[in-house]
Amino acid sequence: MTVEATFLLSSVRRFLDPAAPIPDPEKIDWPSLLDLAQAHGVIPMLHAALQNVSVPDTAAAQLRSTFENSVRWSLAQAGELARLAELFDKFGIPMVALKGPMLSQYLYGDPASRASVDVDVLVKSEDVVQARDALLANGYHGTNALPWNSTSACLRLRGDEMSFVSPLGVSVDVHWRLVPPHFASAFDKTDPWQSLRVASLAGHQVQILAPEAQLLFLCAHGAKHMFERLGWICDIARFMVVTPDLDWNLIVSDAQQAHALRQVSFSVRLATDLFGIRSSVELPSDPSVEPLIISVRTRLLAAGSAEISALVSTRFILRLLERKNHQVRFLFGEFFTPSEAEYRVLRLPPWFHFLYYPFRPVRLAWKHTMSR
């Protein structure tokens, strides 16, 4: 357990609840703390929590500078999302804003109160090529390596998403699935397009997920990544606070139907345990949840922002998934479904695409051997 990780966790708890105590900052290694906060995406939370705490001048100046940079980037992302909404509306492409500025506005009342790496939007699979063409025609630069030069090749991309950089340098990810196809989730059985809401951003009407689908998405996304960022757990805790009228019966029903309730139980328990948030629902008991919580909590407090190895992540997800066929599906997708790394190496013509599948485990084995 590191002093900085414990202090950061207490700071985020205080951000959520101003009455929560905070440890004595005297023994804090401030550069390490700020690096940790940056890695976990909680610079805005740390800045807010330390407003009335005595911080060394150098550390205070660095925190303020980092926070201001985070604010500028968040505002740039909000502006980018508004431009995307206008552009896609012009081309008649339905779009849903995921996470990013809209989630920050919903959770914290301010797009600048939550740090995001990029802007994520969801489109329908039949609109993927049109969305790509609209972005490329308006100054966006695609960053994906495709299996071959074809308008349909983007549909082969791992994770069912494309990445772009806007003319202003903002990263944009266009998804046509909420969760990668090899990771089982509630969205195997639930269509998010059937229950959307509309929110306002800079004079534009932007579609967002309904609250119940939003929580399912946050749980699946965070659990899939072993909640490597403290900010994602904070989002779930805050979501339960600002949405007291959640339809938990619908959430549980959708998750159970897809055999993905463990993701919800684990995520909700983790958020309530770390931040003391009271949950208004008693989720069905699952003995597999407690070891998952201990695993994440131990890593957060001990390793801080240490990179999670592929082996540790794989073992964690296999324990997270409830059914054997879901575990097999994950393993096949993780170790056989080709990625851009394979496309960059082989550059095969379309009719030899099947060769990427056996090549991926060979490349991964070679990479693992060389790293050792």
C-alpha positions as CSV (number, residue, x, y, z in Angstrom):
1,M,0.0,0.0,0.0
2,T,1.5,3.3,-1.0
3,V,0.9,6.6,0.8
4,E,0.2,8.4,-2.5
5,A,-2.4,5.9,-3.7
6,T,-4.2,6.0,-0.3
7,F,-4.2,9.8,-0.3
8,L,-5.5,9.9,-3.9
9,L,-8.3,7.6,-3.1
10,S,-9.3,9.7,0.0
11,S,-9.1,12.9,-2.2
12,V,-11.6,11.4,-4.7
13,R,-13.8,10.3,-1.9
14,R,-13.7,13.9,-0.6
15,F,-14.5,15.2,-4.0
16,L,-17.7,13.1,-4.0
17,D,-18.4,13.9,-0.3
18,P,-16.9,17.2,0.9
19,A,-17.4,16.0,4.5
20,A,-15.1,13.0,4.0
21,P,-11.8,13.3,5.9
22,I,-8.4,13.5,4.1
23,P,-5.1,12.1,5.4
24,D,-2.3,14.4,6.5
25,P,-0.5,15.5,3.3
26,E,2.9,16.1,5.1
27,K,4.5,12.9,4.0
28,I,3.2,12.9,0.4
29,D,5.6,12.7,-2.5
30,W,3.8,15.3,-4.6
31,P,5.3,14.6,-8.0
32,S,4.4,10.9,-7.6
33,L,0.9,11.9,-6.5
34,L,0.3,14.2,-9.4
35,D,1.6,11.5,-11.9
36,L,-0.7,9.0,-10.3
37,A,-3.7,11.3,-10.5
38,Q,-2.9,12.0,-14.2
39,A,-2.7,8.3,-14.9
40,H,-6.0,7.6,-13.2
41,G,-7.8,10.5,-14.9
42,V,-8.7,12.3,-11.7
43,I,-6.8,15.6,-11.9
44,P,-10.0,17.6,-11.7
45,M,-11.2,15.7,-8.7
46,L,-7.9,16.1,-6.9
47,H,-7.8,19.8,-7.7
48,A,-11.3,20.3,-6.2
49,A,-10.6,18.2,-3.1
50,L,-7.4,20.1,-2.2
51,Q,-8.9,23.6,-2.4
52,N,-8.7,24.0,1.4
53,V,-5.7,21.8,2.0
54,S,-2.1,23.1,2.6
55,V,-0.1,22.1,-0.4
56,P,3.6,23.0,-1.1
57,D,3.8,25.9,-3.5
58,T,5.6,24.0,-6.2
59,A,3.1,21.1,-6.1
60,A,0.2,23.6,-6.0
61,A,1.5,25.4,-9.1
62,Q,2.0,22.1,-10.9
63,L,-1.5,20.8,-9.9
64,R,-3.1,24.1,-11.1
65,S,-1.2,24.0,-14.4
66,T,-2.2,20.4,-15.0
67,F,-5.8,21.1,-14.1
68,E,-5.9,24.1,-16.4
69,N,-4.5,21.9,-19.3
70,S,-7.2,19.3,-18.5
71,V,-9.9,22.0,-18.6
72,R,-8.7,23.3,-21.9
73,W,-8.6,19.8,-23.4
74,S,-12.1,19.0,-22.0
75,L,-13.5,22.2,-23.6
76,A,-11.8,21.3,-26.9
77,Q,-13.5,17.9,-26.7
78,A,-16.9,19.5,-26.0
79,G,-16.4,21.8,-29.0
80,E,-15.4,18.8,-31.1
81,L,-18.5,16.8,-30.1
82,A,-20.7,19.8,-31.1
83,R,-19.0,19.9,-34.5
84,L,-19.5,16.1,-34.9
85,A,-23.2,16.4,-34.0
86,E,-23.6,19.1,-36.6
87,L,-21.6,17.2,-39.3
88,F,-23.4,13.9,-38.8
89,D,-26.8,15.6,-38.7
90,K,-25.9,17.3,-42.1
91,F,-25.2,13.8,-43.6
92,G,-28.3,12.2,-41.9
93,I,-26.2,9.9,-39.7
94,P,-27.7,9.0,-36.3
95,M,-25.1,9.4,-33.6
96,V,-25.0,8.8,-29.8
97,A,-22.4,10.5,-27.6
98,L,-20.6,8.1,-25.3
99,K,-18.7,9.1,-22.1
100,G,-16.7,12.3,-22.7
101,P,-18.2,15.7,-22.4
102,M,-21.9,14.6,-22.2
103,L,-21.2,12.2,-19.4
104,S,-19.1,14.8,-17.5
105,Q,-22.0,17.3,-17.9
106,Y,-24.5,14.7,-16.7
107,L,-22.4,13.5,-13.7
108,Y,-20.7,16.7,-12.5
109,G,-22.6,19.5,-14.2
110,D,-19.5,20.7,-16.1
111,P,-17.7,19.2,-19.1
112,A,-14.4,20.2,-17.5
113,S,-14.9,18.3,-14.3
114,R,-14.0,15.0,-15.8
115,A,-10.8,14.1,-17.8
116,S,-11.2,12.2,-21.1
117,V,-8.7,10.9,-23.6
118,D,-10.9,11.2,-26.6
119,V,-14.4,11.8,-28.0
120,D,-16.4,8.5,-28.4
121,V,-19.5,8.3,-30.5
122,L,-21.7,5.4,-31.6
123,V,-23.2,5.0,-35.1
124,K,-25.2,2.2,-36.6
125,S,-23.2,-0.5,-38.5
126,E,-24.9,0.4,-41.8
127,D,-23.7,4.0,-41.4
128,V,-20.0,3.2,-40.7
129,V,-18.7,3.8,-44.2
130,Q,-20.7,6.9,-44.7
131,A,-19.5,8.2,-41.3
132,R,-15.9,7.5,-42.3
133,D,-16.3,9.3,-45.7
134,A,-18.0,12.3,-44.1
135,L,-15.1,12.7,-41.6
136,L,-12.4,12.2,-44.2
137,A,-14.1,14.8,-46.5
138,N,-14.1,17.3,-43.7
139,G,-10.4,17.3,-42.7
140,Y,-10.3,14.4,-40.3
141,H,-7.4,12.0,-40.5
142,G,-7.9,8.3,-40.1
143,T,-5.4,6.5,-37.9
144,N,-6.3,2.9,-38.4
145,A,-4.2,0.4,-40.4
146,L,-6.7,-1.5,-42.6
147,P,-6.4,-5.1,-43.8
148,W,-6.6,-3.9,-47.4
149,N,-7.4,-0.7,-49.3
150,S,-11.2,-0.9,-49.6
151,T,-14.2,1.1,-48.4
152,S,-15.5,-2.0,-46.6
153,A,-12.2,-3.0,-44.9
154,C,-13.0,-0.8,-41.9
155,L,-15.7,-3.2,-40.9
156,R,-12.9,-5.8,-40.2
157,L,-11.4,-3.6,-37.5
158,R,-11.0,-5.2,-34.1
159,G,-13.4,-3.9,-31.5
160,D,-15.8,-2.5,-34.1
161,E,-14.4,1.0,-33.9
162,M,-12.4,3.5,-36.1
163,S,-10.1,6.2,-34.8
164,F,-9.6,9.7,-36.3
165,V,-7.8,12.9,-35.4
166,S,-9.8,16.1,-36.0
167,P,-8.4,19.2,-37.8
168,L,-7.9,20.7,-34.3
169,G,-6.0,17.6,-33.0
170,V,-8.8,16.0,-31.0
171,S,-8.9,12.2,-31.0
172,V,-12.3,10.8,-32.1
173,D,-13.4,7.2,-31.9
174,V,-16.4,6.0,-33.9
175,H,-17.9,2.8,-32.6
176,W,-20.6,0.7,-34.1
177,R,-20.8,-1.6,-31.0
178,L,-20.8,-0.4,-27.4
179,V,-18.6,-3.3,-26.3
180,P,-16.1,-5.3,-28.4
181,P,-17.7,-8.4,-29.9
182,H,-15.5,-10.9,-28.0
183,F,-16.5,-9.5,-24.6
184,A,-19.9,-10.7,-23.4
185,S,-22.0,-8.0,-21.9
186,A,-25.6,-7.0,-21.3
187,F,-25.6,-5.5,-24.9
188,D,-25.6,-9.0,-26.3
189,K,-29.3,-8.9,-25.6
190,T,-30.0,-5.2,-25.3
191,D,-30.3,-2.7,-28.1
192,P,-29.1,0.7,-26.9
193,W,-30.8,2.4,-29.9
194,Q,-34.2,1.5,-28.5
195,S,-34.0,3.8,-25.4
196,L,-32.1,7.0,-26.0
197,R,-32.3,10.5,-24.4
198,V,-31.5,13.9,-25.9
199,A,-29.3,16.4,-24.2
200,S,-28.1,19.9,-25.2
201,L,-24.5,20.8,-25.9
202,A,-23.6,24.3,-27.3
203,G,-26.9,24.7,-28.9
204,H,-27.0,21.2,-30.4
205,Q,-29.3,18.4,-29.5
206,V,-27.1,15.3,-28.9
207,Q,-28.4,11.8,-28.3
208,I,-27.1,10.0,-25.2
209,L,-27.8,6.6,-23.7
210,A,-30.8,6.1,-21.4
211,P,-29.6,6.0,-17.8
212,E,-30.0,2.3,-17.4
213,A,-28.1,1.5,-20.6
214,Q,-25.5,4.1,-19.5
215,L,-24.8,2.4,-16.2
216,L,-24.6,-1.0,-17.9
217,F,-22.1,0.5,-20.4
218,L,-20.0,2.0,-17.6
219,C,-19.9,-1.3,-15.8
220,A,-19.0,-3.3,-18.8
221,H,-16.3,-0.8,-20.0
222,G,-14.7,-0.5,-16.6
223,A,-14.8,-4.2,-15.8
224,K,-13.4,-5.1,-19.2
225,H,-10.3,-3.0,-18.4
226,M,-10.1,-4.2,-14.8
227,F,-10.9,-0.7,-13.7
228,E,-7.4,0.4,-14.3
229,R,-8.4,4.1,-13.9
230,L,-9.8,5.3,-10.6
231,G,-11.8,7.9,-12.5
232,W,-14.0,5.2,-14.0
233,I,-15.0,3.9,-10.5
234,C,-15.7,7.5,-9.5
235,D,-18.1,7.8,-12.4
236,I,-20.1,4.9,-11.3
237,A,-20.3,6.1,-7.7
238,R,-21.4,9.6,-8.9
239,F,-23.9,8.1,-11.4
240,M,-25.8,6.3,-8.6
241,V,-25.9,9.6,-6.6
242,V,-27.3,11.8,-9.4
243,T,-29.7,9.1,-10.7
244,P,-31.6,8.0,-7.7
245,D,-34.6,6.9,-9.8
246,L,-32.7,4.2,-11.8
247,D,-34.9,1.3,-12.9
248,W,-32.8,-1.4,-11.2
249,N,-35.3,-4.1,-12.1
250,L,-34.6,-3.3,-15.8
251,I,-30.9,-3.2,-15.2
252,V,-30.9,-6.6,-13.4
253,S,-33.2,-8.1,-15.9
254,D,-31.1,-7.0,-19.0
255,A,-27.9,-8.2,-17.3
256,Q,-29.3,-11.5,-16.2
257,Q,-30.8,-12.2,-19.6
258,A,-27.3,-11.9,-21.1
259,H,-25.6,-13.7,-18.2
260,A,-23.6,-10.5,-17.4
261,L,-25.0,-9.6,-14.0
262,R,-21.6,-10.2,-12.4
263,Q,-20.2,-7.2,-14.2
264,V,-22.9,-5.0,-12.6
265,S,-22.6,-6.5,-9.1
266,F,-18.8,-6.2,-9.2
267,S,-18.8,-2.6,-10.4
268,V,-21.5,-1.3,-8.1
269,R,-19.9,-3.0,-5.1
270,L,-16.5,-1.7,-6.0
271,A,-17.8,1.9,-6.2
272,T,-19.8,1.7,-3.0
273,D,-16.9,0.0,-1.1
274,L,-14.2,2.5,-2.2
275,F,-16.3,5.7,-1.9
276,G,-18.9,4.9,0.7
277,I,-21.8,5.5,-1.7
278,R,-25.1,4.0,-0.6
279,S,-26.7,1.8,-3.2
280,S,-30.5,1.8,-3.3
281,V,-30.6,-1.8,-4.5
282,E,-29.6,-5.2,-3.1
283,L,-28.2,-7.1,-6.0
284,P,-28.3,-10.9,-6.1
285,S,-25.5,-12.5,-4.1
286,D,-22.5,-13.8,-6.2
287,P,-19.5,-15.3,-4.3
288,S,-17.3,-14.6,-7.3
289,V,-17.6,-10.8,-6.8
290,E,-15.6,-10.4,-3.6
291,P,-12.3,-11.8,-5.0
292,L,-12.6,-9.5,-8.0
293,I,-13.1,-6.5,-5.7
294,I,-10.1,-7.5,-3.6
295,S,-8.0,-7.9,-6.7
296,V,-8.8,-4.4,-8.0
297,R,-8.6,-2.7,-4.7
298,T,-5.2,-4.3,-3.9
299,R,-3.8,-3.2,-7.3
300,L,-5.1,0.4,-6.9
301,L,-3.6,0.8,-3.4
302,A,-0.3,-1.1,-4.0
303,A,0.6,-0.8,-7.6
304,G,-0.9,2.6,-8.3
305,S,-0.7,3.2,-12.0
306,A,1.4,0.1,-12.8
307,E,0.6,-1.4,-16.1
308,I,-1.6,-4.5,-16.0
309,S,0.0,-7.5,-17.7
310,A,-1.9,-9.4,-20.3
311,L,-1.8,-12.6,-18.2
312,V,-3.3,-10.8,-15.1
313,S,-5.9,-9.1,-17.2
314,T,-6.9,-12.4,-18.9
315,R,-7.2,-14.3,-15.6
316,F,-9.3,-11.5,-14.2
317,I,-11.8,-11.4,-17.1
318,L,-12.1,-15.2,-17.1
319,R,-13.3,-14.9,-13.5
320,L,-15.5,-12.0,-14.4
321,L,-17.4,-13.9,-17.2
322,E,-20.2,-16.1,-16.0
323,R,-20.4,-18.8,-18.7
324,K,-17.8,-21.1,-20.3
325,N,-18.9,-20.2,-23.8
326,H,-18.3,-16.5,-22.9
327,Q,-14.8,-17.4,-21.7
328,V,-14.1,-19.3,-24.9
329,R,-15.4,-16.4,-26.9
330,F,-13.2,-14.0,-25.1
331,L,-10.1,-16.1,-25.4
332,F,-10.7,-16.6,-29.2
333,G,-11.2,-12.9,-29.7
334,E,-8.2,-11.9,-27.6
335,F,-5.7,-14.4,-29.0
336,F,-6.9,-15.1,-32.5
337,T,-9.0,-12.2,-33.8
338,P,-6.5,-10.1,-35.9
339,S,-5.7,-6.6,-34.9
340,E,-4.0,-3.7,-36.7
341,A,-0.6,-5.0,-35.6
342,E,-1.1,-8.1,-37.8
343,Y,-2.3,-6.0,-40.7
344,R,0.8,-3.8,-40.5
345,V,3.1,-6.9,-40.7
346,L,1.5,-9.1,-43.4
347,R,-0.5,-6.8,-45.7
348,L,-2.4,-9.7,-47.2
349,P,-4.9,-9.4,-50.0
350,P,-8.6,-9.9,-49.1
351,W,-8.8,-13.5,-50.2
352,F,-6.0,-14.4,-47.7
353,H,-7.6,-12.6,-44.7
354,F,-8.1,-16.0,-42.9
355,L,-4.4,-16.3,-42.5
356,Y,-4.4,-13.4,-40.0
357,Y,-6.1,-15.6,-37.5
358,P,-3.3,-18.2,-37.0
359,F,-0.7,-15.5,-37.4
360,R,-2.0,-13.5,-34.4
361,P,-1.0,-16.1,-31.7
362,V,2.3,-16.5,-33.4
363,R,3.0,-12.8,-33.2
364,L,1.8,-12.6,-29.6
365,A,4.1,-15.5,-28.6
366,W,7.0,-13.9,-30.4
367,K,6.3,-10.5,-28.7
368,H,6.1,-12.2,-25.3
369,T,9.4,-14.1,-25.8
370,M,11.2,-11.0,-27.0
371,S,10.0,-8.9,-24.0
372,R,11.3,-11.5,-21.6
